Structures are given as C-alpha cells and as structure tokens.
Amino acid sequence: MTDLSAQSLDDLDLDEASRPKAPKVPAATDMHRRQGRQLTAIHRHYLMEMAQIGAVLARIEAGDAPPENLKRIVLSLDMSENFRAFGSLCGRECQVLKFHHDIEGADMFPRIQAAGGGMFREVVAKLLAEHEVVHELIIRLDRAADTLIENPSEANFGQAAATYRKLEEVVRSHFGYEETELVEAIGYYLGSI
C-alpha cells in the first residue's frame, strides 16, 4: 500500500491518462453486460448518498446556515444515526464505500483476474491503486469533519468542503472507469455481483 498522507489535496488524483483499457471478452453477450451493469446500480446508490453530504455543504456555502450550525444540519438528515455513530460528515457511507472497495479487492478483482487468465491484471492493478487514493480522501474527510465539529470556523469548513469535493470528484471518475472496463468481465466471469 502506498503512503499518500504527505501529498497535498490537489496532488491526490487518479492519473486518468495512465488508465489501461480492459480487453474485450469476445464471448460476452448482452445478458453478460446487463449482469455487469449491476455494479453501476450499486455505484449510483453510493453517489446518491454522497449527494446528501454535498447538499449540506452547498447549503452552508449559499449562506443558508453558518458552519457553526453544521452539526445541527447534519444531524437533521435521515442519516443522522450514521453521522452520529462515526462523528463525521463521512459517516456510514464512507465506511460502506471502504467496505465495497475491500470486497472488490479481496474477492471480485482476484476472481476476474483468475478467470480471465491474467488478462485484466493491468486494469485491476490500476483500480486497486485508485482505491488507495479514495481511502486516503476518506481518512482526510473524516479528520476534516471532526475538526470542523470541534472548531466550527470558516477555515475548517473550507477544508472539509474542499476535501469532500475532491473525494466526490475522484469517486465519480473511479466508478466510471471501473464500470466501463469491467462490465463484460463481471457478467461473463462472475455472472453477477
């Protein structure tokens, strides 16, 4: 695992230009691709949950509530129990996202690699490297949110908002790459998720 903790927020990126393309699975059918798109549905759920966090940040930025009221606003959301439990903006969804990536890294990706005879090795390696960037951003968002709750200042709000936006940008890009490159492999080699 790469230590990304010393990199600036701006330097944490996915290096999209270096993303390898997955080979086509010649025997994959439309049914296999439909099965592979189950991953897209799962990803859409995560993105909807992240949008709730984004709505809170946008509300504050629009002047609807000052950062001092962040805790009250967050705790008024439907996900209030989750936010309280993890004590941060990231809350349950960041933990679930990490769990999702852990499952992919420990189960789904190795199974695709083995079944595909190693032809997905480069794509899987890139996806795992991208997971490390996502996980670093989750850690930073958790810390920034904790700091903001302890000391609700404009500067701390700005740091939490910037970290959230970076996480959302990275997650959207990562999900799109994963969905595009693995749709056939998931359906053909795994059947479904």
Secondary structure as GFF3:
##gff-version 3
##sequence-region A 1 193
A	DSSP	three_ten_helix	16	18	.	.	.	ID=ss1
A	DSSP	alpha_helix	30	36	.	.	.	ID=ss2
A	DSSP	alpha_helix	38	61	.	.	.	ID=ss3
A	DSSP	three_ten_helix	67	69	.	.	.	ID=ss4
A	DSSP	alpha_helix	70	75	.	.	.	ID=ss5
A	DSSP	alpha_helix	80	86	.	.	.	ID=ss6
A	DSSP	alpha_helix	91	103	.	.	.	ID=ss7
A	DSSP	pi_helix	104	108	.	.	.	ID=ss8
A	DSSP	alpha_helix	109	115	.	.	.	ID=ss9
A	DSSP	alpha_helix	121	150	.	.	.	ID=ss10
A	DSSP	alpha_helix	154	185	.	.	.	ID=ss11
A	DSSP	pi_helix	186	190	.	.	.	ID=ss12
###
